[in-house]
């Protein structure tokens, strides 16, 4: 991914309709930091602290394993508004 592609992803919400990619008022988001989904927002509205603490495995075609692969993110210690990339999986 080049710099132009990365800039297009910033401020977009993971898994949303491309016609309405931005965050919505009254929703809670965590920023994905690093890895193939860097800069995307993840909607965590209604998630419990335990669910947030578990982290996520998100499907993506942009990771090391291509289509069908997953990017793994864990909440940053002390800042659950940011999820740090921990690696890719098939």
N, CA, C and O atoms as a GROMACS GRO file, in nm:
protein
  360
    1UNK      N    1   0.086  -0.117   0.000
    1UNK     CA    2   0.000   0.000   0.000
    1UNK      C    3   0.090   0.123   0.000
    1UNK      O    4   0.187   0.130   0.076
    2UNK      N    5   0.058   0.220  -0.085
    2UNK     CA    6   0.139   0.341  -0.091
    2UNK      C    7   0.078   0.451  -0.005
    2UNK      O    8  -0.028   0.432   0.054
    3UNK      N    9   0.143   0.565   0.002
    3UNK     CA   10   0.095   0.676   0.086
    3UNK      C   11  -0.043   0.726   0.048
    3UNK      O   12  -0.122   0.764   0.135
    4UNK      N   13  -0.074   0.727  -0.083
    4UNK     CA   14  -0.207   0.772  -0.126
    4UNK      C   15  -0.316   0.677  -0.075
    4UNK      O   16  -0.421   0.722  -0.029
    5UNK      N   17  -0.291   0.545  -0.082
    5UNK     CA   18  -0.387   0.447  -0.032
    5UNK      C   19  -0.408   0.463   0.118
    5UNK      O   20  -0.521   0.458   0.167
    6UNK      N   21  -0.299   0.484   0.191
    6UNK     CA   22  -0.307   0.500   0.336
    6UNK      C   23  -0.390   0.622   0.371
    6UNK      O   24  -0.471   0.618   0.464
    7UNK      N   25  -0.372   0.731   0.299
    7UNK     CA   26  -0.446   0.854   0.327
    7UNK      C   27  -0.595   0.834   0.303
    7UNK      O   28  -0.677   0.888   0.377
    8UNK      N   29  -0.632   0.756   0.201
    8UNK     CA   30  -0.773   0.729   0.173
    8UNK      C   31  -0.841   0.654   0.287
    8UNK      O   32  -0.959   0.675   0.312
    9UNK      N   33  -0.766   0.567   0.356
    9UNK     CA   34  -0.824   0.488   0.463
    9UNK      C   35  -0.845   0.567   0.592
    9UNK      O   36  -0.935   0.535   0.669
   10UNK      N   37  -0.766   0.668   0.615
   10UNK     CA   38  -0.774   0.743   0.741
   10UNK      C   39  -0.912   0.806   0.758
   10UNK      O   40  -0.968   0.865   0.666
   11UNK      N   41  -0.965   0.793   0.880
   11UNK     CA   42  -1.095   0.851   0.912
   11UNK      C   43  -1.212   0.766   0.867
   11UNK      O   44  -1.328   0.802   0.892
   12UNK      N   45  -1.185   0.654   0.802
   12UNK     CA   46  -1.292   0.563   0.759
   12UNK      C   47  -1.318   0.464   0.871
   12UNK      O   48  -1.232   0.437   0.954
   13UNK      N   49  -1.439   0.411   0.872
   13UNK     CA   50  -1.478   0.313   0.973
   13UNK      C   51  -1.471   0.173   0.912
   13UNK      O   52  -1.527   0.148   0.806
   14UNK      N   53  -1.401   0.083   0.980
   14UNK     CA   54  -1.386  -0.055   0.933
   14UNK      C   55  -1.524  -0.118   0.914
   14UNK      O   56  -1.609  -0.110   1.003
   15UNK      N   57  -1.546  -0.180   0.798
   15UNK     CA   58  -1.666  -0.256   0.772
   15UNK      C   59  -1.789  -0.174   0.733
   15UNK      O   60  -1.900  -0.228   0.730
   16UNK      N   61  -1.773  -0.046   0.704
   16UNK     CA   62  -1.888   0.037   0.670
   16UNK      C   63  -1.909   0.044   0.519
   16UNK      O   64  -1.822   0.008   0.440
   17UNK      N   65  -2.024   0.092   0.482
   17UNK     CA   66  -2.062   0.115   0.342
   17UNK      C   67  -1.967   0.219   0.284
   17UNK      O   68  -1.952   0.327   0.342
   18UNK      N   69  -1.904   0.191   0.170
   18UNK     CA   70  -1.811   0.288   0.109
   18UNK      C   71  -1.876   0.424   0.078
   18UNK      O   72  -1.807   0.525   0.071
   19UNK      N   73  -2.008   0.426   0.059
   19UNK     CA   74  -2.075   0.553   0.033
   19UNK      C   75  -2.090   0.638   0.159
   19UNK      O   76  -2.116   0.758   0.150
   20UNK      N   77  -2.075   0.577   0.276
   20UNK     CA   78  -2.086   0.647   0.404
   20UNK      C   79  -1.974   0.599   0.496
   20UNK      O   80  -2.000   0.533   0.597
   21UNK      N   81  -1.848   0.632   0.460
   21UNK     CA   82  -1.735   0.572   0.529
   21UNK      C   83  -1.696   0.634   0.663
   21UNK      O   84  -1.620   0.574   0.738
   22UNK      N   85  -1.746   0.753   0.693
   22UNK     CA   86  -1.698   0.824   0.810
   22UNK      C   87  -1.770   0.789   0.938
   22UNK      O   88  -1.873   0.721   0.937
   23UNK      N   89  -1.714   0.837   1.050
   23UNK     CA   90  -1.777   0.812   1.179
   23UNK      C   91  -1.910   0.884   1.192
   23UNK      O   92  -1.933   0.988   1.129
   24UNK      N   93  -1.998   0.829   1.274
   24UNK     CA   94  -2.130   0.887   1.297
   24UNK      C   95  -2.137   0.940   1.440
   24UNK      O   96  -2.075   0.884   1.530
   25UNK      N   97  -2.212   1.047   1.459
   25UNK     CA   98  -2.229   1.100   1.595
   25UNK      C   99  -2.293   0.994   1.684
   25UNK      O  100  -2.366   0.907   1.635
   26UNK      N  101  -2.268   1.001   1.809
   26UNK     CA  102  -2.323   0.914   1.914
   26UNK      C  103  -2.270   0.770   1.906
   26UNK      O  104  -2.324   0.682   1.972
   27UNK      N  105  -2.167   0.745   1.827
   27UNK     CA  106  -2.103   0.614   1.823
   27UNK      C  107  -1.966   0.627   1.890
   27UNK      O  108  -1.910   0.737   1.896
   28UNK      N  109  -1.914   0.517   1.940
   28UNK     CA  110  -1.783   0.515   2.005
   28UNK      C  111  -1.687   0.437   1.916
   28UNK      O  112  -1.719   0.327   1.870
   29UNK      N  113  -1.570   0.494   1.893
   29UNK     CA  114  -1.473   0.432   1.802
   29UNK      C  115  -1.337   0.417   1.869
   29UNK      O  116  -1.299   0.495   1.957
   30UNK      N  117  -1.265   0.315   1.825
   30UNK     CA  118  -1.125   0.296   1.860
   30UNK      C  119  -1.046   0.306   1.730
   30UNK      O  120  -1.091   0.256   1.626
   31UNK      N  121  -0.931   0.368   1.736
   31UNK     CA  122  -0.846   0.380   1.617
   31UNK      C  123  -0.757   0.257   1.606
   31UNK      O  124  -0.696   0.214   1.704
   32UNK      N  125  -0.748   0.200   1.486
   32UNK     CA  126  -0.658   0.089   1.460
   32UNK      C  127  -0.521   0.148   1.426
   32UNK      O  128  -0.509   0.232   1.336
   33UNK      N  129  -0.417   0.102   1.497
   33UNK     CA  130  -0.284   0.160   1.484
   33UNK      C  131  -0.186   0.054   1.435
   33UNK      O  132  -0.170  -0.051   1.499
   34UNK      N  133  -0.122   0.081   1.323
   34UNK     CA  134  -0.025  -0.011   1.266
   34UNK      C  135  -0.092  -0.118   1.181
   34UNK      O  136  -0.215  -0.129   1.178
   35UNK      N  137  -0.011  -0.197   1.114
   35UNK     CA  138  -0.063  -0.307   1.034
   35UNK      C  139  -0.142  -0.262   0.914
   35UNK      O  140  -0.140  -0.144   0.878
   36UNK      N  141  -0.211  -0.356   0.850
   36UNK     CA  142  -0.279  -0.326   0.725
   36UNK      C  143  -0.401  -0.235   0.737
   36UNK      O  144  -0.443  -0.176   0.638
   37UNK      N  145  -0.457  -0.223   0.856
   37UNK     CA  146  -0.576  -0.140   0.873
   37UNK      C  147  -0.546  -0.010   0.946
   37UNK      O  148  -0.636   0.055   1.000
   38UNK      N  149  -0.420   0.028   0.949
   38UNK     CA  150  -0.376   0.149   1.019
   38UNK      C  151  -0.459   0.271   0.980
   38UNK      O  152  -0.478   0.299   0.862
   39UNK      N  153  -0.508   0.341   1.080
   39UNK     CA  154  -0.583   0.463   1.056
   39UNK      C  155  -0.733   0.445   1.048
   39UNK      O  156  -0.807   0.542   1.059
   40UNK      N  157  -0.780   0.321   1.028
   40UNK     CA  158  -0.924   0.298   1.026
   40UNK      C  159  -0.979   0.307   1.168
   40UNK      O  160  -0.907   0.287   1.265
   41UNK      N  161  -1.107   0.338   1.177
   41UNK     CA  162  -1.175   0.340   1.305
   41UNK      C  163  -1.258   0.213   1.319
   41UNK      O  164  -1.313   0.163   1.221
   42UNK      N  165  -1.266   0.161   1.441
   42UNK     CA  166  -1.346   0.043   1.470
   42UNK      C  167  -1.459   0.085   1.562
   42UNK      O  168  -1.435   0.142   1.668
   43UNK      N  169  -1.582   0.057   1.521
   43UNK     CA  170  -1.699   0.092   1.601
   43UNK      C  171  -1.708  -0.004   1.719
   43UNK      O  172  -1.732  -0.123   1.701
   44UNK      N  173  -1.689   0.048   1.840
   44UNK     CA  174  -1.695  -0.033   1.962
   44UNK      C  175  -1.814   0.007   2.048
   44UNK      O  176  -1.817  -0.022   2.168
   45UNK      N  177  -1.910   0.072   1.988
   45UNK     CA  178  -2.030   0.114   2.060
   45UNK      C  179  -2.097  -0.007   2.124
   45UNK      O  180  -2.123  -0.106   2.057
   46UNK      N  181  -2.123   0.001   2.252
   46UNK     CA  182  -2.192  -0.105   2.324
   46UNK      C  183  -2.102  -0.220   2.368
   46UNK      O  184  -2.151  -0.313   2.433
   47UNK      N  185  -1.974  -0.217   2.335
   47UNK     CA  186  -1.883  -0.323   2.379
   47UNK      C  187  -1.860  -0.311   2.528
   47UNK      O  188  -1.849  -0.200   2.581
   48UNK      N  189  -1.852  -0.424   2.596
   48UNK     CA  190  -1.820  -0.424   2.739
   48UNK      C  191  -1.669  -0.410   2.756
   48UNK      O  192  -1.594  -0.434   2.661
   49UNK      N  193  -1.623  -0.372   2.876
   49UNK     CA  194  -1.478  -0.367   2.899
   49UNK      C  195  -1.410  -0.501   2.871
   49UNK      O  196  -1.298  -0.503   2.821
   50UNK      N  197  -1.477  -0.612   2.902
   50UNK     CA  198  -1.418  -0.743   2.872
   50UNK      C  199  -1.404  -0.766   2.723
   50UNK      O  200  -1.303  -0.820   2.678
   51UNK      N  201  -1.505  -0.726   2.646
   51UNK     CA  202  -1.499  -0.742   2.501
   51UNK      C  203  -1.387  -0.657   2.442
   51UNK      O  204  -1.314  -0.702   2.353
   52UNK      N  205  -1.373  -0.535   2.490
   52UNK     CA  206  -1.266  -0.448   2.443
   52UNK      C  207  -1.130  -0.507   2.481
   52UNK      O  208  -1.037  -0.507   2.401
   53UNK      N  209  -1.120  -0.558   2.603
   53UNK     CA  210  -0.993  -0.613   2.652
   53UNK      C  211  -0.946  -0.736   2.577
   53UNK      O  212  -0.827  -0.767   2.578
   54UNK      N  213  -1.038  -0.806   2.511
   54UNK     CA  214  -1.004  -0.926   2.437
   54UNK      C  215  -0.931  -0.894   2.307
   54UNK      O  216  -0.851  -0.975   2.259
   55UNK      N  217  -0.957  -0.777   2.249
   55UNK     CA  218  -0.899  -0.743   2.120
   55UNK      C  219  -0.984  -0.800   2.007
   55UNK      O  220  -1.090  -0.858   2.032
   56UNK      N  221  -0.937  -0.783   1.884
   56UNK     CA  222  -1.016  -0.825   1.768
   56UNK      C  223  -0.928  -0.890   1.662
   56UNK      O  224  -0.807  -0.867   1.655
   57UNK      N  225  -0.993  -0.972   1.581
   57UNK     CA  226  -0.933  -1.033   1.463
   57UNK      C  227  -1.024  -0.994   1.347
   57UNK      O  228  -1.137  -1.041   1.338
   58UNK      N  229  -0.974  -0.908   1.258
   58UNK     CA  230  -1.056  -0.848   1.153
   58UNK      C  231  -1.016  -0.900   1.015
   58UNK      O  232  -0.898  -0.904   0.982
   59UNK      N  233  -1.114  -0.938   0.936
   59UNK     CA  234  -1.083  -0.983   0.800
   59UNK      C  235  -1.033  -0.866   0.716
   59UNK      O  236  -1.082  -0.753   0.726
   60UNK      N  237  -0.935  -0.897   0.632
   60UNK     CA  238  -0.879  -0.796   0.543
   60UNK      C  239  -0.807  -0.863   0.426
   60UNK      O  240  -0.749  -0.970   0.441
   61UNK      N  241  -0.812  -0.799   0.313
   61UNK     CA  242  -0.737  -0.845   0.196
   61UNK      C  243  -0.600  -0.779   0.192
   61UNK      O  244  -0.518  -0.812   0.106
   62UNK      N  245  -0.575  -0.685   0.282
   62UNK     CA  246  -0.454  -0.605   0.278
   62UNK      C  247  -0.339  -0.664   0.358
   62UNK      O  248  -0.227  -0.613   0.350
   63UNK      N  249  -0.363  -0.768   0.435
   63UNK     CA  250  -0.260  -0.824   0.523
   63UNK      C  251  -0.166  -0.919   0.452
   63UNK      O  252  -0.174  -0.937   0.330
   64UNK      N  253  -0.079  -0.980   0.528
   64UNK     CA  254   0.024  -1.071   0.480
   64UNK      C  255  -0.035  -1.191   0.406
   64UNK      O  256   0.028  -1.244   0.315
   65UNK      N  257  -0.156  -1.234   0.443
   65UNK     CA  258  -0.214  -1.355   0.385
   65UNK      C  259  -0.316  -1.327   0.275
   65UNK      O  260  -0.379  -1.420   0.225
   66UNK      N  261  -0.332  -1.201   0.236
   66UNK     CA  262  -0.421  -1.165   0.125
   66UNK      C  263  -0.567  -1.195   0.155
   66UNK      O  264  -0.606  -1.199   0.272
   67UNK      N  265  -0.649  -1.215   0.052
   67UNK     CA  266  -0.792  -1.239   0.071
   67UNK      C  267  -0.818  -1.353   0.169
   67UNK      O  268  -0.757  -1.460   0.159
   68UNK      N  269  -0.907  -1.330   0.263
   68UNK     CA  270  -0.939  -1.430   0.363
   68UNK      C  271  -0.852  -1.422   0.487
   68UNK      O  272  -0.879  -1.488   0.588
   69UNK      N  273  -0.746  -1.340   0.481
   69UNK     CA  274  -0.659  -1.323   0.597
   69UNK      C  275  -0.722  -1.234   0.702
   69UNK      O  276  -0.825  -1.170   0.680
   70UNK      N  277  -0.658  -1.232   0.818
   70UNK     CA  278  -0.709  -1.151   0.929
   70UNK      C  279  -0.595  -1.069   0.988
   70UNK      O  280  -0.480  -1.112   0.990
   71UNK      N  281  -0.629  -0.950   1.035
   71UNK     CA  282  -0.535  -0.864   1.107
   71UNK      C  283  -0.581  -0.862   1.253
   71UNK      O  284  -0.699  -0.841   1.281
   72UNK      N  285  -0.487  -0.883   1.344
   72UNK     CA  286  -0.520  -0.889   1.486
   72UNK      C  287  -0.476  -0.760   1.556
   72UNK      O  288  -0.365  -0.711   1.536
   73UNK      N  289  -0.566  -0.708   1.638
   73UNK     CA  290  -0.542  -0.584   1.711
   73UNK      C  291  -0.582  -0.601   1.857
   73UNK      O  292  -0.686  -0.661   1.887
   74UNK      N  293  -0.500  -0.549   1.947
   74UNK     CA  294  -0.529  -0.552   2.091
   74UNK      C  295  -0.536  -0.409   2.142
   74UNK      O  296  -0.467  -0.320   2.091
   75UNK      N  297  -0.620  -0.385   2.245
   75UNK     CA  298  -0.628  -0.249   2.299
   75UNK      C  299  -0.494  -0.208   2.361
   75UNK      O  300  -0.424  -0.289   2.423
   76UNK      N  301  -0.461  -0.084   2.342
   76UNK     CA  302  -0.336  -0.030   2.396
   76UNK      C  303  -0.351  -0.019   2.548
   76UNK      O  304  -0.450   0.038   2.596
   77UNK      N  305  -0.256  -0.071   2.625
   77UNK     CA  306  -0.264  -0.057   2.771
   77UNK      C  307  -0.274   0.091   2.811
   77UNK      O  308  -0.192   0.173   2.770
   78UNK      N  309  -0.375   0.122   2.890
   78UNK     CA  310  -0.395   0.259   2.937
   78UNK      C  311  -0.468   0.348   2.839
   78UNK      O  312  -0.497   0.463   2.873
   79UNK      N  313  -0.500   0.300   2.720
   79UNK     CA  314  -0.570   0.382   2.620
   79UNK      C  315  -0.654   0.292   2.530
   79UNK      O  316  -0.612   0.257   2.420
   80UNK      N  317  -0.771   0.255   2.577
   80UNK     CA  318  -0.856   0.163   2.502
   80UNK      C  319  -0.922   0.228   2.381
   80UNK      O  320  -1.004   0.165   2.315
   81UNK      N  321  -0.889   0.353   2.353
   81UNK     CA  322  -0.938   0.418   2.231
   81UNK      C  323  -0.847   0.391   2.113
   81UNK      O  324  -0.873   0.434   2.001
   82UNK      N  325  -0.738   0.317   2.139
   82UNK     CA  326  -0.645   0.278   2.032
   82UNK      C  327  -0.618   0.127   2.044
   82UNK      O  328  -0.591   0.076   2.152
   83UNK      N  329  -0.628   0.060   1.931
   83UNK     CA  330  -0.598  -0.083   1.924
   83UNK      C  331  -0.472  -0.098   1.839
   83UNK      O  332  -0.468  -0.054   1.725
   84UNK      N  333  -0.370  -0.159   1.897
   84UNK     CA  334  -0.242  -0.178   1.828
   84UNK      C  335  -0.238  -0.311   1.754
   84UNK      O  336  -0.287  -0.413   1.804
   85UNK      N  337  -0.181  -0.310   1.634
   85UNK     CA  338  -0.167  -0.429   1.551
   85UNK      C  339  -0.071  -0.526   1.618
   85UNK      O  340   0.036  -0.486   1.664
   86UNK      N  341  -0.109  -0.654   1.624
   86UNK     CA  342  -0.022  -0.755   1.684
   86UNK      C  343   0.021  -0.861   1.583
   86UNK      O  344   0.103  -0.947   1.616
   87UNK      N  345  -0.031  -0.857   1.462
   87UNK     CA  346   0.010  -0.951   1.358
   87UNK      C  347  -0.104  -0.990   1.267
   87UNK      O  348  -0.218  -0.949   1.287
   88UNK      N  349  -0.072  -1.071   1.168
   88UNK     CA  350  -0.171  -1.122   1.073
   88UNK      C  351  -0.183  -1.273   1.090
   88UNK      O  352  -0.091  -1.338   1.139
   89UNK      N  353  -0.297  -1.326   1.050
   89UNK     CA  354  -0.317  -1.471   1.051
   89UNK      C  355  -0.393  -1.512   0.926
   89UNK      O  356  -0.465  -1.431   0.867
   90UNK      N  357  -0.377  -1.638   0.885
   90UNK     CA  358  -0.447  -1.685   0.766
   90UNK      C  359  -0.597  -1.695   0.788
   90UNK      O  360  -0.671  -1.733   0.696
   0.00000   0.00000   0.00000
